[in-house]
Amino acid sequence: MPSSDDRFQTQRRVLRPETTVEDLDAFARSRRWPMGEVTERDRAAGTGGRVTWAAPDGAALHYLEDAMFGIGHYVFTGRRPETLKELSAEAAQALAPWTVADLCAAFDHAPGARERGQAALRLGLAATAEPDRRVVERIGAVLGDGDARVRYAALWAADYTGYEVFGRTVRQIAERDPEAFVRDRATAMLRARQTSTA
């Protein structure tokens, strides 16, 4: 999607647990892409981790870890969509990140609450820019989960997607959820959205 400086970004690709930032570094080094910015993740400060490598044609590879859960994912940014598409395909071949279909299957076969919450988080990060019915259905389901920890994770997942379709449910959770920490997270999401649209 274009930004104000005409830069584009690929879809976020979520890494499997066995794939690390070192694997992205090896991928970048094999192509002689220099490492640039490095930011350490600091959960207490709410700072996500980031490592950036300069790719060809003004593109860049960014490894990211979300501040709260430390889930590793990556994107490419640049001014030439065709270049980004090619680079993204090369990285997917080398790194085998999860696809949305993989994560839907992981969600559907999650054996317990912890796994359900984790699958929802990863699905939220991997979501396409345009709302995907599969993602909406699964995250929507866990927003009403019987386990408060899963509802909390689902709120983060819904936020990661950026999908407006979750707005009404998030408002209801902020007003009615029986757990204060879940209500607080929903309220914080609503405030952040109001600030970003103001």
Secondary structure, DSSP 8 states (H G I E B T S, - for coil): ---TTS-EE---EE--TT--HHHHHHHHHHTT--EEEEE--BTTTTB-EEEEEE-GGG-EEEEEE-TTT--EEEEEEES-HHHHHHHHHHHHHHH--B-HHHHHHHHHT--SHHHHHHHHHHHHHH--SS--HHHHHHHHHHTT-SSHHHHHHHHHHHHHHT-GGGHHHHHHHHHH-SSHHHHHHHHHHHHHHHHHH-
